Amino acid sequence: MATGAEDATTLTVDELAARAGVTVRTVRFYSTRGLLPPPAIGPRRVGHYGPEHLSRLALIEELQHQGMTLAAIERYLEQLPPDLSAQDLAIHRALVASWAPDATEDTTRAELERRAGRALAEQDIARLAALGVLERAEPVEGSYRVDPGLLRLGVELLGVPIAHETILAARTVLLEHSRSAAQELTRLFRDEVWGPYREREPDPEHVAAMKSLSAHMQPMVLQALVTAFQRSLRHELRAAFTEE
């Protein structure tokens, strides 16, 4: 089983399936359908998979969770640029997952470690809990309630050489600013769109249609926020670390 970031670039099909929480048969099936790019072939004709395969598997599983058929998923993936990185695919998955209500899964320590692709010490469990990735499912000993959408990110953060306090501070900054943006956008929609529309269109059917529109706006707003944040972060990092 791979245990580090370097090993994530050379996963066997068994390791890939374990990390993604699917069966080897599922991986091979997706490959035959063209949903997964072929692996790199190493010595002894053994296929090696990388982070992009793992991220693409997570995206496929999320699309299925949203009720999309395999044919629809094929069309969706065909529209994506072929050179998307694992990080880009992870962003797509996060956007798709955000359209659905929050969902957690109950799992055992063994299954948690299988999904993480590594052994987890008690301090790792505590760090994942502090990040909001999981919580202990009392009163069953060794049982955890896990957010699948955050698990992979949380495991990656375990290997980042940044102090635990710094990561928590960054999480606080993101939560505070995202909550502020959500509140401001909600206020804007309520005052500038919903209020005037309701005054002009008292028909209950039109009101219901506007409520439906507000629900469908979520993925569009999220895409806009992610794009704006990526560009702003890239600009700030370039300014902060570019030597004069």
WOFENBEL-V311126 format. One line per field, one symbol per residue. phi: phi as a letter, one per 20 degrees, with the letter a starting at -180 (. if undefined). burial: 1 if it has 16 or more other C-alpha atoms within 10 Angstrom, else 0. A space follows every 10 residues. Layout:
phi->???
burial->???
This chain:
phi->.fcbffffec effffffffe mcefffgfff ffenfdffff edgmmefcdc gfffffffff fffffenfff fffgffffee gfdfffffff fgfffffffd fgcccebeff ffffffmafd fgffffffff enfbbfefef fmdcddegfd gfffffffee fcggffffff ffgfffffff ffffffffff eedffgfffe cfggffffff fffffffgff fffffffffg ffffffffff deff
burial->1100000111 1110111111 1100001101 0000110010 0000000111 1111111111 1110000000 0011001000 0000010011 1111111000 0000001100 0111111001 0000111110 1011110000 0011111110 1101101100 0000001000 0000000000 0000000000 0001000000 0000001001 0000000000 0110000000 0000000000 0000
